[in-house]
């Protein structure tokens, strides 16, 4: 890299690290990033105006590699800022839909420019003179924040497109992380809602122990492959109850005098009474 540009880019990268762009999700940080990119591009343009390039190779390197660094981040910070401003304020589903639409829009952009994306990602260079020298300028048809750098001495036909591709690649990571966090929040909310609506066991723990052992005895769960402790764990979760001393309770049930399965017998009696009452209507 030319020494006159190297100092500017090194300063840009040092300040960029302090911003931690991969963690940015606030307007204040976005504005700081945009300000940093604008200042860097201004300095680069001033250097180009003072002293032009000596060779085509030097010109290609500048527009392909040097300028695309701050310009790509300008795209990124501008996209994040727009996203944060327009993001729905209420409703996790609304926010997720908004971000997924952003992803779809980016996919369409990459599909439209697949040939150039392929050229750059493959590290090809046979069209660099056409793409990254000012002798082949083509004014972009889109209006974007980076369009303020359309000084005839400071842009080529594809340098802005390349910077936009680089910026959107970083923006995709931001969107994916945002979606991941929102989905995690949605999952936690659903779990919390389920907990609030959980069922309550109103009979005794001994009664529930009877039921668990009875279900296990008749192989009603998992064809009898599940052990009593595993069945008990499910009931503990469903009813938010702690069945401590499960085996001791079962031993006490077995030691009862007379009818030992009191809860189950009462269950059968009441169920039959219920059906009899329903039949009478």
N, C-alpha and C positions, 0 to 999 in steps of 0.2 A: 504494500500500500504506500502511496506517495506520502512523504513525511508531513506535508502541509495538511493533509486530511487525517492522518493517523492521530495526531494530538487531539483533534476535535472529536473523533469517534471514541477514543479511549476515555475522554472526559464524559462523553455521553453514556458509555457503558457503566462507568463508575457510579454516576448519579442514578442510572436506571436500576442498578442493584439495590440501592438504598430505598427505592420505591417498592421493591418486591412486586413487580407487575403481575406475577402469577397468583397473588393473593388479593388483588385489587377488586373491591366491590363497593367502593364509595365514590361519590361524585368529587369529593375533595382530592382524592388520590388520582382520579381520572384527569382532573383539571391540571394537576401538577405534572402528570405525564404528558399531556398535550402541550403544555408550556415548554417542557424540556425538549420535546421533538421539534417544535416550531423554532426554538432558539438554535438548535443544532442545525436544522436545515437552512436557517438564515445565515449562519456562519459558513456553511459549505457553499452556499450560493455566492457569498461575498468572495470566497477564495477563488471560485471558478471565474467570476467577473474580473478579478484582478489579474489572473494569469490562466490563460486557456491551456488545454491539453496539448502535449507535444506530439503524441501519436494516437492512432485509432484504438490501439490496445489499451492505452491509459484511459481514454474516454469510455470505452466499453467497461472496463473494470470499475470506474467510478459509478456509472449509472446502474450497473448490474449488481455490484456488491456494496459499495460505500453508501451511496444515497439511499438504497433500499432498506438499510438498517433503521435509521430514524423514521423514514417515511412509512415503513411497515408497522412500526410501533405507534405512529400517529393514527393509522387506520385502526389498530387494535384499541387504543385508548378512546378513540371517537366512538367505536362500536359499543364498547363497554358503557361509556357515558350515556349513549342513546338508549341502551338496554335498561340501565338503572332508572333513567327518567321515565321511560314508557312502560316499565314493568307494572302489571296490575298490583294494586296495594293490598287487595283483599282476596282470599281464596287460593289455596295451594294448587287446586286443579286449574284455575285460571292462569296462574303463574307458570305452571308446567306447560300448558298449551301454548302460551306466549313464547317460551323458550324453544319448544319443539318446532314452532313455525320458523323461528330464527334458523334452526338447524336445516330445515327444508329449503329455506331461501339460499343458504350457503351452498348446499348440495347442487341447487340449480345453477348457481354462479360457476361452480367448478365444472359442471357438465357443459355449460356454454363455452368454456375456455379450456376444454380438456386437452386440445392439441398443444397449446402453449404450456399448460401445467405439465404435461408429459415431457415436453422439450426441456423445461427447467429442472424437473425432478430427476431426469435421466442424466443431467449434467452435460447436455449437448452444447455445442458452441458454433455450429456452422452458419447459424442465422444471427449471430450476435451483432454483426455490423448493421444489419437491418433493424434489429430490435433495440439496440442500446447505443446508437449514435444519433446525433441531432440532424444529420443529413436526411433522415427518413421520418421526420416528425409527422404524426397524424394526431390531430386534436381529439381527445377522448370525447365520446358521446354522452358520458354520464357526468353528473355534477356531484362532487364529493368534497369533504373537507380538505383533502390533499390537492384539489384543483387550484388552490391559490398558488401552487408552485408551477404553473404553466408558463413561466417565463421562457421564451424561445431559446434562451441560452442554458436553460436548466431542466429540460425534460426531453425524453425521446418517445418513440411510438409505444414502447412497452415497459418503460421503467415503473410507471405508476401501476400498471396491471400487475407487474411482478411484486411490487410492494404491497398491493392489496391482497394478493395470494398469501404472502408471508404473514400479513397482519391477521387475515381470517383464519389461518392455521393456528395462530395463538389464541384467537377469539374462540375457536372451537373447543379448546381445552377449558377455557373459562365457562363456556356454556355447559359442557359435560359435568364440570364440578358443581355448577349451580344446580343443575338437574338432579345430580346425585344427592346433594344436601336437601333439596326440597322433597325428594322421594323418601329420604330417611325421616324427615320431619312428618310427612304424611303417614308413614308407617307407624311412627311413635304415637301420633294422634289417634290412629285407628286402634292401636293396642290399648291406649288409655281409655278410649270409648268402650272397648270390650270389657275392660276391667271394671269400669263404672257400672256396666250393665250385667255384671256377673251374678250368677244364681247364689242363693244362700241356703245352706243346709240347716233346717230348723229342728230336726230330730237329733238324738244323741249321737256321739261318735261311735258308741257301741252298736247302735242301729246301722250306721253306715258300714261298719266292719262286717256285720252280718251279711249285708247286701253284697259287699265286695267278695267275700268268701263264697257266697252262694253262686254268683256269676262265674267265679273261677271253677267251682265244682261242676257246673253243667257245661263247661267249655264254651260259654257264650261270647267270649272275646278272643279274637285271633285263633280260633279253633283250639283253644286251650293251651296255646304255646306261650302266652304271656304269664309271668309269675304274679303272685298276689301283690308284691311291692310295686310292680309296674302299673297294675290296675289302680292301686291306691293313689299313686302319684297323679294319675289323670283326674281322679275325683278331688284330690287336694287342690289341683289347679282350677278345676271347674267351679268348685264351691268355696275356694279361698279358705281352706281349713287345713289344720295340721293334725294328721293322724299318727301322733307319736305312740309308741308302745303298741303297735299293731298286733304283733304276735302275742303279747301279754293279754291284750283285750280278747283275742280269739280263745286263749286258754281259759279265761274267766267265763266266756260264753259256754264253752264245753263243760265247765264245772257246775253249771246251773242245775238246780233240782227241777224236776218236772219238764215242762216244755222248754227246750233250750233256744229254739229259733223264734223268740217272742216277736221281734219286729217283723220278720217274714210272715209269721202266722197272722199277725194283725193286718199286714199288708194284703194278704189274700182275703181275709174276712171283709175288710173295708172295700176292697175292689169289687167283690161279689155283691156287697150291699149297694155300691154305686151303680152297678149294672142293673140290679133289681129296681132301684129308684128310677133309672132312665127308662126301663121297660114299662113302668106304670104310667108314663105320660102318653 
